[in-house]
Amino acid sequence: MHRTIEQSDVTGTVNVSDAGAVADAVCTILGRRYADFAEAPLRRCFADIGDAFFGRFPGYLGCDTPYHDLRHALSTVLLMARMVDGYEIGHEAGLPSLGPEGATLAVLLALFHDVGFLRRDSEAGMHGATLVHEHEQRSIDFARAYFARGPYARMAEHVELIHATNFHQPVAISLAARTAQQLMVGRMLGTVDLVSQIGGRYYLERCRDFLFPEFVLAGLDRQTLPNGETSVLYASAEDLLRKTPDFYEHVAQPRLERDFERCYRYIAPHFGGEDPYTRTMQRNLRFLQGVLRDNDFSRLRRKPLPLIPHAGGTG
């Protein structure tokens, strides 16, 4: 039961460790919304991304980042399809419809947005986590090359929208000089990347067991001061969790509310008025506040397992 829950989306209906299962869900959503939605080429992309993360894509090694893994990619693209559907149901007058073309672009960018953590064959001596500062551009390069040789060649010019997920570049720059439709896709992409993580069922445990080790490998647990001394940012996995509410308040929430203009509001129409993602996100944050208030990290009893065993982690 534990393993089944861990692999399920927030609704408990889709296995987000299975590219085929998520492809089924996404294609069902888009097929119902758009009469002329092209399903077959999108399913091919899901299969190829699954192969890439498991080390079966030519020129690339399997995923060794248990936090930024296939589950994160599939959770993000599932939420994107649901948000696209909700947007088409409930967007305000004057905003553009995405249509099948814009919707397909949105889900493709969500699917490919973190493929840059995968190492090339020539990079076997490094860990994927060390690619954190360049992974957005690597994802863009991968997606551009992949699209250019297939049925989505017309979308290759838009893959720069993946920078909407880049914390180190102002969103205004990432989304500059875009059409209204592309701007909406970019805002949605930045939103689903954050909400799919914070609203995940195992978010707190994945931060403890998977994200912190990735931070250590990437050097994100510390910084070098101008005088050459090292300052520790996160002394332990528990320290990362202690600082998570501050991250949400000062980084994630301003992006969701201001930079991405509350695109999360388009989730609820897909579910008939309910938003299970925001509900789970707030539940996670409330639970964490209780853990921190009592200084009792033993309350986080669940032990997530890496999707790919050799990807590491402590679970």
LUMMAR-151565 format. One line per 2 residues: their letters; for each residue z, y, x of C-alpha. Coordinates in nm, 3 decimals, m for minus. Layout:
# residues N
A) Z:Y:X | ...;
END
This chain:
# residues 315
MH) 0.000:0.000:0.000 | 0.089:0.242:0.283;
RT) m0.250:0.200:0.445 | m0.432:0.241:0.112;
IE) m0.250:0.567:0.036 | m0.316:0.699:0.384;
QS) m0.689:0.650:0.347 | m0.714:0.804:m0.001;
DV) m0.801:1.159:m0.092 | m0.547:1.372:m0.278;
TG) m0.660:1.234:m0.614 | m0.617:0.873:m0.500;
TV) m0.973:0.792:m0.609 | m1.186:0.809:m0.292;
NV) m1.139:0.627:0.041 | m1.189:0.905:0.296;
SD) m1.206:0.661:0.586 | m1.529:0.512:0.444;
AG) m1.847:0.716:0.488 | m2.023:0.513:0.220;
AV) m1.749:0.570:m0.036 | m1.748:0.944:0.025;
AD) m2.128:0.952:0.013 | m2.108:0.783:m0.329;
AV) m1.863:1.044:m0.455 | m2.055:1.342:m0.313;
CT) m2.393:1.219:m0.438 | m2.248:1.155:m0.782;
IL) m2.114:1.511:m0.800 | m2.435:1.675:m0.680;
GR) m2.656:1.442:m0.882 | m2.477:1.538:m1.202;
RY) m2.493:1.907:m1.119 | m2.858:1.929:m1.007;
AD) m3.141:1.734:m1.169 | m3.359:1.766:m0.857;
FA) m3.095:1.681:m0.597 | m3.238:1.455:m0.321;
EA) m2.987:1.177:m0.261 | m3.148:0.943:m0.007;
PL) m3.167:1.178:0.295 | m2.809:1.292:0.245;
RR) m2.687:0.932:0.240 | m2.866:0.880:0.572;
CF) m2.665:1.167:0.721 | m2.338:1.011:0.606;
AD) m2.435:0.682:0.768 | m2.530:0.854:1.093;
IG) m2.209:1.056:1.110 | m2.009:0.738:1.049;
DA) m2.198:0.571:1.332 | m2.141:0.870:1.558;
FF) m1.764:0.870:1.515 | m1.752:0.495:1.575;
GR) m1.961:0.519:1.892 | m2.284:0.381:1.749;
FP) m2.498:0.695:1.777 | m2.737:0.713:2.074;
GY) m2.605:0.928:2.357 | m2.250:0.964:2.223;
LG) m1.916:0.791:2.268 | m1.681:0.706:1.985;
CD) m1.419:0.944:1.856 | m1.098:0.960:2.062;
TP) m0.931:1.244:1.868 | m0.718:1.087:1.592;
YH) m0.660:1.420:1.415 | m1.016:1.556:1.431;
DL) m1.162:1.223:1.326 | m1.401:1.082:1.068;
RH) m1.135:1.108:0.798 | m1.113:1.482:0.850;
AL) m1.492:1.518:0.832 | m1.512:1.307:0.515;
ST) m1.214:1.479:0.352 | m1.376:1.814:0.423;
VL) m1.718:1.722:0.284 | m1.565:1.565:m0.028;
LM) m1.376:1.885:m0.099 | m1.691:2.086:m0.031;
AR) m1.887:1.893:m0.295 | m1.606:1.945:m0.544;
MV) m1.585:2.316:m0.460 | m1.961:2.360:m0.491;
DG) m1.946:2.199:m0.835 | m1.654:2.418:m0.937;
YE) m1.834:2.726:m0.810 | m2.141:2.648:m1.017;
IG) m1.920:2.601:m1.322 | m1.702:2.906:m1.284;
HE) m1.847:3.170:m1.051 | m1.844:3.528:m1.163;
AG) m2.150:3.708:m1.296 | m2.357:3.859:m1.020;
LP) m2.283:3.589:m0.765 | m2.574:3.367:m0.667;
SL) m2.609:3.009:m0.778 | m2.627:2.775:m0.481;
GP) m2.877:2.539:m0.637 | m2.954:2.200:m0.482;
EG) m3.071:2.358:m0.156 | m2.760:2.569:m0.099;
AT) m2.532:2.288:m0.214 | m2.695:2.041:0.024;
LA) m2.660:2.287:0.312 | m2.292:2.335:0.228;
VL) m2.208:1.965:0.230 | m2.413:1.903:0.545;
LA) m2.228:2.173:0.737 | m1.896:2.031:0.621;
LF) m2.003:1.684:0.731 | m2.113:1.800:1.077;
HD) m1.861:2.077:1.145 | m1.640:1.884:1.392;
VG) m1.889:1.643:1.547 | m1.858:1.858:1.860;
FL) m1.537:1.677:1.949 | m1.743:1.368:2.028;
RR) m1.817:1.315:2.397 | m2.161:1.249:2.533;
DS) m2.222:0.933:2.735 | m2.191:1.136:3.054;
EA) m1.844:1.262:2.952 | m1.657:0.932:2.949;
GM) m1.407:1.067:3.203 | m1.275:1.336:2.972;
HG) m1.086:1.335:2.644 | m1.249:1.481:2.335;
AT) m0.947:1.703:2.271 | m1.036:1.908:2.580;
LV) m1.352:2.021:2.399 | m1.152:2.223:2.148;
HE) m1.268:2.562:2.278 | m1.636:2.469:2.258;
HE) m1.647:2.214:1.980 | m1.790:2.454:1.719;
QR) m2.088:2.535:1.939 | m2.130:2.168:2.029;
SI) m2.125:2.084:1.657 | m2.393:2.347:1.601;
DF) m2.606:2.210:1.884 | m2.571:1.854:1.755;
AR) m2.654:1.954:1.397 | m2.948:2.171:1.498;
AY) m3.106:1.890:1.703 | m3.033:1.634:1.430;
FA) m3.179:1.845:1.149 | m3.486:1.950:1.349;
RG) m3.621:1.597:1.364 | m3.564:1.497:1.003;
PY) m3.601:1.603:0.640 | m3.357:1.892:0.682;
AR) m3.555:2.075:0.952 | m3.567:2.382:0.727;
MA) m3.186:2.405:0.747 | m3.158:2.398:1.127;
EH) m3.162:2.778:1.143 | m2.845:2.798:0.933;
VE) m2.615:2.570:1.135 | m2.455:2.872:1.305;
LI) m2.251:2.901:0.984 | m2.027:2.633:1.136;
HA) m1.868:2.921:1.328 | m1.693:3.010:1.001;
TN) m1.441:2.740:1.106 | m1.389:2.905:1.448;
FH) m1.041:3.057:1.482 | m1.138:3.236:1.802;
QP) m1.420:3.443:1.651 | m1.377:3.701:1.374;
VA) m1.514:3.575:1.045 | m1.706:3.900:1.003;
IS) m1.903:3.814:1.317 | m1.947:3.448:1.223;
LA) m2.096:3.545:0.887 | m2.283:3.861:0.986;
AR) m2.641:3.923:0.868 | m2.640:3.649:0.605;
TA) m2.782:3.636:0.256 | m2.537:3.634:m0.033;
QQ) m2.588:3.260:m0.076 | m2.536:3.184:0.293;
LM) m2.229:3.407:0.298 | m2.082:3.205:0.013;
VG) m2.156:2.877:0.192 | m1.985:3.008:0.506;
RM) m1.676:3.120:0.316 | m1.660:2.785:0.140;
LG) m1.690:2.603:0.472 | m1.404:2.794:0.629;
TV) m1.197:2.730:0.317 | m1.252:2.357:0.289;
DL) m1.183:2.305:0.660 | m0.835:2.453:0.615;
VS) m0.748:2.327:0.268 | m0.860:1.969:0.335;
QI) m0.617:1.958:0.627 | m0.311:2.139:0.490;
GG) m0.362:1.979:0.150 | m0.396:1.630:0.295;
RY) m0.145:1.367:0.189 | m0.038:1.294:0.548;
YL) m0.075:1.646:0.687 | 0.274:1.679:0.833;
ER) 0.277:1.335:0.991 | m0.074:1.382:1.130;
CR) 0.034:1.708:1.290 | 0.332:1.532:1.448;
DF) 0.160:1.215:1.565 | m0.200:1.324:1.622;
LF) m0.243:1.702:1.645 | 0.036:1.764:1.895;
PE) m0.097:1.506:2.145 | m0.441:1.665:2.110;
FV) m0.285:2.005:2.182 | m0.120:1.869:2.496;
LA) m0.445:1.717:2.623 | m0.630:2.042:2.552;
GL) m0.361:2.260:2.708 | m0.295:2.434:2.376;
DR) 0.075:2.361:2.400 | 0.111:2.625:2.671;
QT) m0.044:2.943:2.804 | m0.074:3.104:3.144;
LP) 0.076:3.453:3.160 | m0.082:3.741:3.355;
NG) 0.171:3.686:3.634 | 0.056:3.327:3.672;
ET) 0.361:3.170:3.510 | 0.330:2.914:3.233;
SV) 0.475:2.982:2.889 | 0.537:2.686:2.658;
LY) 0.405:2.740:2.307 | 0.498:2.400:2.160;
AS) 0.768:2.209:2.344 | 0.737:1.899:2.124;
AE) 0.578:1.765:1.809 | 0.884:1.883:1.617;
DL) 0.843:2.230:1.766 | 0.482:2.235:1.642;
LR) 0.609:2.157:1.293 | 0.876:2.428:1.320;
KT) 0.598:2.679:1.383 | 0.363:2.547:1.115;
PD) 0.499:2.775:0.837 | 0.432:3.075:1.062;
FY) 0.079:2.945:1.127 | 0.019:2.918:0.755;
EH) 0.162:3.261:0.675 | m0.003:3.457:0.955;
VA) m0.323:3.265:1.027 | m0.431:3.023:0.754;
QP) m0.331:3.223:0.447 | m0.497:3.551:0.557;
RL) m0.819:3.360:0.626 | m0.808:3.192:0.286;
ER) m0.712:3.504:0.093 | m0.892:3.783:0.278;
DF) m1.163:3.648:0.507 | m1.288:3.380:0.269;
ER) m1.209:3.582:m0.047 | m1.004:3.313:m0.220;
CY) m1.288:3.063:m0.243 | m1.026:2.797:m0.310;
RY) m1.026:2.922:m0.669 | m1.348:2.728:m0.720;
IA) m1.170:2.395:m0.678 | m0.994:2.402:m1.015;
PH) m1.303:2.427:m1.239 | m1.433:2.099:m1.096;
FG) m1.112:1.930:m1.211 | m1.107:2.096:m1.553;
GE) m0.853:2.360:m1.455 | m0.625:2.164:m1.222;
DP) m0.629:2.206:m0.842 | m0.476:1.899:m0.674;
YT) m0.549:2.034:m0.326 | m0.355:2.359:m0.357;
RT) m0.077:2.170:m0.533 | m0.053:1.920:m0.247;
MQ) m0.077:2.198:0.011 | 0.217:2.380:m0.142;
RN) 0.410:2.054:m0.175 | 0.358:1.982:0.195;
LR) 0.480:2.328:0.292 | 0.785:2.306:0.064;
FL) 0.875:1.965:0.202 | 0.843:2.097:0.556;
QG) 1.071:2.390:0.472 | 1.332:2.140:0.357;
VL) 1.298:1.939:0.677 | 1.338:2.254:0.883;
RD) 1.628:2.384:0.676 | 1.820:2.058:0.726;
ND) 1.684:2.007:1.080 | 1.616:1.648:0.975;
FS) 1.279:1.528:1.100 | 1.372:1.172:1.009;
RL) 1.267:1.262:0.655 | 0.909:1.231:0.781;
RR) 0.921:0.852:0.763 | 0.553:0.771:0.730;
KP) 0.360:0.665:1.040 | m0.012:0.735:1.018;
LP) m0.247:0.506:1.204 | m0.555:0.618:1.396;
LI) m0.872:0.532:1.209 | m1.019:0.410:1.538;
PH) m0.742:0.219:1.725 | m0.839:0.336:2.074;
AG) m0.827:0.700:1.957 | m0.458:0.705:2.043;
GT) m0.168:0.869:1.866 | 0.184:0.744:1.830;
G) 0.150:0.575:1.491;
END
